[in-house]
Amino acid sequence: MTHPLPVLQPSALADGRKPAWLKVRAPGGPGYMRLRRLMRSLNLHSVCEEAHCPNIGECWEDATATFMILGDVCTRNCGYCAIAHGTPVWEDREEPQRIGRAVAELGLEYVVITSVNRDDLADGGAAHWAATIQAVRTHAPACRVEVLIPDFLGRRASLDMVIAAAPAILNHNTETVPRLYKLARHGGRYERVLELFRHAKATAPALPLKSGIILGLGEERDELVSTLGDLVEVGVSILTLGQYLRPSAQHLPVARYYHPDEFAELAGIGRSLGFAHVESGPLVRSSYHAKKQADAAENRSA
């Protein structure tokens, strides 16, 4: 089946300046400060801080955070990512319980959990993942848990361990198109991403699957649309599309900035391809408005 695709309007190449639509307020409201103090007091990490997320002020003010488990040092060195890389020495068996208590103290109805890649561990950290999901369920039984997982180097047993802990949504970011994997995703494999979703869909058909792509690394429209089609084919129902923002001069440059109208057009393309929900915009990140994404996809699928 073919899908008519609107012609995207051209966008100027990056020249070192960010477009006006990418400007956000500096964080600092009372809700933000409360959550920041809680994160510090419980010695917890958030991807909001580690990845320099532009939405941290909005999300933390709304008492919404994405907890990052298994430390803050990643075994991979992706060209777009601000998280520190190296050889992790961190292990904290009490972290799952602290996250469970934090979720309960904040009264969260929905929480996103992610992690660095821990290729140094035999299971990639899967047992720690399962323990964290279970701890949230113990301390906050009504809270839904979305997991944004690494690829576990393709280990099915590790993926099965996370699925068995029964998260509400299984998320793994595709990040970019296949052609750019060697440039941007050191240690990642595009086919491994697709296989992760194929196996998850076969193992737990009712579990909603989600993925995200950052735009502006040099992808072409046709290969982007082809990638979206691949994700629909392997069972992904929720998609996020956001603008790549260069964390530092040591990271990959921005090839182009997409206009908000282009993101709206891409959302339409995604829906025409079969995604139940597409969250698309310059500042969208995988966990941005995650609860609303989940609710919208559920309502559409009902």
C-alpha positions as CSV (number, residue, x, y, z in Angstrom):
1,M,0.0,0.0,0.0
2,T,1.3,3.4,-0.9
3,H,0.9,6.6,1.1
4,P,0.8,10.1,-0.4
5,L,3.6,12.1,1.2
6,P,3.5,15.9,1.5
7,V,6.5,17.8,0.2
8,L,8.5,19.1,3.1
9,Q,9.5,22.8,3.0
10,P,13.2,23.5,2.9
11,S,14.9,24.5,6.1
12,A,18.1,26.5,6.4
13,L,21.3,24.7,7.3
14,A,22.6,25.2,10.9
15,D,24.9,28.2,11.1
16,G,25.7,28.0,14.9
17,R,22.5,29.8,15.9
18,K,19.4,28.1,17.1
19,P,16.1,29.1,15.6
20,A,13.6,31.0,17.8
21,W,11.4,28.0,18.2
22,L,14.1,26.1,20.1
23,K,14.4,28.7,22.9
24,V,13.1,27.6,26.3
25,R,13.0,29.2,29.8
26,A,15.7,28.4,32.2
27,P,14.4,26.0,34.9
28,G,13.9,27.2,38.5
29,G,10.3,27.0,39.7
30,P,9.3,25.6,43.1
31,G,8.3,22.2,41.6
32,Y,11.6,22.0,39.8
33,M,13.5,22.8,43.0
34,R,11.5,20.2,45.0
35,L,12.2,17.4,42.6
36,R,15.9,18.4,42.3
37,R,16.2,18.2,46.1
38,L,14.5,14.8,46.1
39,M,16.8,13.5,43.4
40,R,19.8,14.6,45.4
41,S,18.7,13.4,48.7
42,L,18.0,9.9,47.3
43,N,21.2,9.8,45.2
44,L,19.2,9.3,42.0
45,H,20.1,10.1,38.4
46,S,17.8,11.5,35.8
47,V,18.3,11.4,32.0
48,C,16.7,14.9,32.1
49,E,20.0,16.3,33.6
50,E,22.5,13.9,32.2
51,A,21.3,14.3,28.6
52,H,20.8,18.1,28.9
53,C,17.1,17.8,28.0
54,P,15.6,21.1,27.0
55,N,12.3,20.3,28.7
56,I,13.7,19.7,32.2
57,G,12.1,22.9,33.5
58,E,8.6,22.1,32.2
59,C,8.7,18.4,33.2
60,W,10.2,18.9,36.7
61,E,7.9,21.7,37.5
62,D,5.1,19.2,36.7
63,A,6.7,16.6,39.0
64,T,7.6,14.4,36.0
65,A,11.0,12.9,35.6
66,T,12.7,10.1,33.7
67,F,14.8,8.1,36.2
68,M,18.1,6.8,34.9
69,I,19.3,3.6,36.5
70,L,22.7,1.7,36.5
71,G,24.8,4.8,37.0
72,D,25.7,7.8,34.8
73,V,28.6,6.4,32.8
74,C,27.8,4.6,29.5
75,T,29.9,1.9,27.9
76,R,29.1,3.4,24.4
77,N,30.1,6.7,22.9
78,C,27.3,7.8,20.6
79,G,28.1,10.8,18.5
80,Y,24.9,12.7,19.5
81,C,24.7,11.9,23.2
82,A,25.7,14.1,26.2
83,I,25.9,11.3,28.7
84,A,29.4,10.5,29.9
85,H,31.1,7.4,28.5
86,G,33.8,5.2,29.8
87,T,34.2,2.1,32.0
88,P,31.5,2.0,34.7
89,V,32.5,1.1,38.2
90,W,29.1,1.8,39.7
91,E,26.8,-0.8,41.3
92,D,24.0,0.1,43.7
93,R,21.7,-2.7,44.7
94,E,19.5,-0.4,46.8
95,E,18.7,1.9,43.8
96,P,15.5,0.2,42.8
97,Q,13.9,0.7,46.3
98,R,15.0,4.3,46.3
99,I,13.3,4.9,43.0
100,G,10.2,3.1,44.2
101,R,10.1,5.4,47.3
102,A,10.6,8.5,45.2
103,V,7.8,7.6,42.9
104,A,5.5,7.1,45.9
105,E,6.6,10.3,47.6
106,L,5.9,12.3,44.4
107,G,2.5,10.7,43.9
108,L,3.3,9.9,40.3
109,E,0.7,8.1,38.2
110,Y,3.2,7.5,35.3
111,V,6.9,7.2,35.4
112,V,9.6,6.6,32.7
113,I,12.8,4.6,33.6
114,T,15.8,4.5,31.4
115,S,19.5,3.6,31.7
116,V,22.9,3.9,30.3
117,N,24.3,1.0,28.2
118,R,26.0,-1.5,30.5
119,D,27.7,-3.8,28.1
120,D,30.2,-4.6,30.8
121,L,27.5,-6.7,32.7
122,A,26.6,-10.2,31.7
123,D,22.9,-9.4,31.4
124,G,23.3,-5.8,30.4
125,G,21.7,-4.8,33.7
126,A,18.4,-6.6,33.0
127,A,18.0,-8.0,36.5
128,H,18.4,-4.5,37.9
129,W,15.8,-3.3,35.4
130,A,13.3,-5.9,36.6
131,A,14.0,-5.1,40.2
132,T,13.3,-1.4,39.6
133,I,10.0,-2.1,37.8
134,Q,8.9,-4.4,40.7
135,A,10.0,-1.8,43.3
136,V,7.9,0.9,41.7
137,R,4.9,-1.5,41.7
138,T,5.4,-2.3,45.3
139,H,5.7,1.3,46.5
140,A,3.2,2.9,44.1
141,P,0.9,0.1,42.8
142,A,-1.3,2.5,40.7
143,C,1.7,4.0,38.8
144,R,2.3,2.9,35.3
145,V,5.9,2.2,34.3
146,E,7.3,3.0,30.9
147,V,10.8,1.5,30.3
148,L,13.2,3.1,27.8
149,I,15.7,0.2,27.5
150,P,19.1,-0.3,25.8
151,D,19.4,-3.1,23.3
152,F,21.2,-5.5,25.7
153,L,23.6,-6.4,22.8
154,G,20.7,-8.4,21.3
155,R,20.5,-10.8,24.3
156,R,17.0,-12.2,24.2
157,A,17.2,-13.5,27.8
158,S,17.8,-10.0,29.0
159,L,14.9,-8.6,27.1
160,D,12.7,-11.4,28.3
161,M,13.6,-10.5,31.9
162,V,12.4,-6.9,31.4
163,I,9.2,-8.0,29.6
164,A,8.4,-10.5,32.4
165,A,8.4,-7.6,34.9
166,A,5.3,-6.3,33.0
167,P,6.0,-2.7,32.2
168,A,3.2,-0.6,30.8
169,I,5.1,0.4,27.6
170,L,8.4,-0.9,26.2
171,N,10.4,1.8,24.5
172,H,13.7,1.6,22.7
173,N,15.0,4.5,20.6
174,T,15.9,3.9,17.0
175,E,17.6,7.4,17.0
176,T,18.4,7.7,13.3
177,V,18.2,6.0,9.9
178,P,20.3,2.9,9.0
179,R,22.8,4.8,6.9
180,L,23.9,7.0,9.8
181,Y,24.3,4.2,12.4
182,K,28.1,3.9,12.0
183,L,28.5,7.6,12.3
184,A,26.1,8.2,15.2
185,R,25.4,5.0,17.1
186,H,28.7,3.5,18.1
187,G,28.1,-0.1,19.2
188,G,24.5,0.0,17.9
189,R,23.0,-2.0,15.1
190,Y,19.9,-1.0,13.2
191,E,18.8,-4.7,12.6
192,R,19.3,-5.3,16.3
193,V,16.7,-2.6,17.0
194,L,14.2,-4.2,14.6
195,E,14.9,-7.6,16.1
196,L,14.3,-6.3,19.6
197,F,10.8,-5.1,18.6
198,R,10.1,-8.3,16.7
199,H,10.9,-10.5,19.7
200,A,9.0,-8.2,22.1
201,K,5.9,-8.3,19.9
202,A,6.1,-12.1,19.6
203,T,6.7,-12.5,23.3
204,A,4.1,-10.1,24.6
205,P,1.6,-9.1,21.8
206,A,-0.4,-6.8,24.0
207,L,2.6,-4.8,25.3
208,P,2.6,-1.4,23.5
209,L,5.9,-0.7,21.8
210,K,7.4,2.8,21.3
211,S,10.5,4.3,19.6
212,G,12.0,7.7,18.9
213,I,14.1,9.4,16.2
214,I,16.1,12.6,16.4
215,L,16.2,14.6,13.3
216,G,19.0,16.8,11.9
217,L,21.9,14.4,11.7
218,G,21.9,14.3,7.9
219,E,19.0,11.9,7.1
220,E,17.1,12.2,3.9
221,R,13.3,12.3,3.8
222,D,12.9,9.1,1.8
223,E,15.2,7.0,4.1
224,L,13.4,8.5,7.2
225,V,10.0,7.5,5.9
226,S,11.4,4.0,5.1
227,T,12.7,3.8,8.7
228,L,9.2,4.7,10.0
229,G,7.8,2.0,7.8
230,D,10.2,-0.6,9.2
231,L,9.1,0.4,12.8
232,V,5.4,0.0,12.0
233,E,6.2,-3.4,10.4
234,V,7.8,-4.8,13.6
235,G,4.9,-3.6,15.8
236,V,5.9,-0.2,17.1
237,S,2.7,1.8,17.8
238,I,4.0,5.0,19.5
239,L,6.6,7.3,17.8
240,T,8.5,10.4,18.9
241,L,10.3,12.8,16.6
242,G,12.4,15.6,17.8
243,Q,15.2,17.9,16.8
244,Y,18.8,16.9,17.4
245,L,20.6,19.6,19.5
246,R,24.4,19.4,19.6
247,P,25.5,19.0,23.3
248,S,29.1,20.3,22.7
249,A,31.7,21.0,20.0
250,Q,32.9,17.4,20.5
251,H,29.6,15.9,19.3
252,L,28.2,15.6,15.8
253,P,27.2,18.9,14.2
254,V,23.6,19.7,13.4
255,A,23.1,19.1,9.7
256,R,19.9,21.1,9.6
257,Y,17.1,22.5,11.8
258,Y,13.6,21.3,11.0
259,H,10.8,23.9,11.1
260,P,7.8,23.1,13.4
261,D,5.6,22.9,10.2
262,E,7.9,20.0,9.0
263,F,7.4,18.2,12.3
264,A,3.6,18.5,11.9
265,E,3.9,17.1,8.3
266,L,6.0,14.2,9.5
267,A,3.5,13.5,12.2
268,G,0.9,13.1,9.5
269,I,3.1,10.8,7.6
270,G,3.6,8.7,10.7
271,R,-0.1,8.4,11.3
272,S,-0.7,7.5,7.6
273,L,1.8,4.7,7.9
274,G,-0.1,3.2,10.9
275,F,1.3,4.5,14.2
276,A,-1.4,4.8,16.8
277,H,0.2,8.0,18.2
278,V,3.0,10.3,16.9
279,E,4.5,13.0,19.2
280,S,6.4,15.3,16.8
281,G,8.1,18.7,17.4
282,P,11.4,20.4,17.8
283,L,11.7,19.9,21.5
284,V,10.1,16.5,21.7
285,R,12.1,13.8,23.4
286,S,11.3,10.2,24.0
287,S,9.7,10.7,27.5
288,Y,8.2,14.2,26.8
289,H,4.5,14.0,27.6
290,A,4.9,10.3,28.0
291,K,1.7,9.7,29.9
292,K,-0.3,11.7,27.3
293,Q,1.3,9.7,24.5
294,A,0.4,6.4,26.2
295,D,-3.2,7.6,26.8
296,A,-3.6,8.8,23.2
297,A,-2.4,5.6,21.7
298,E,-4.6,3.6,24.0
299,N,-7.7,5.6,23.1
300,R,-7.0,5.3,19.4
301,S,-6.4,1.6,19.6
302,A,-9.5,1.0,21.7
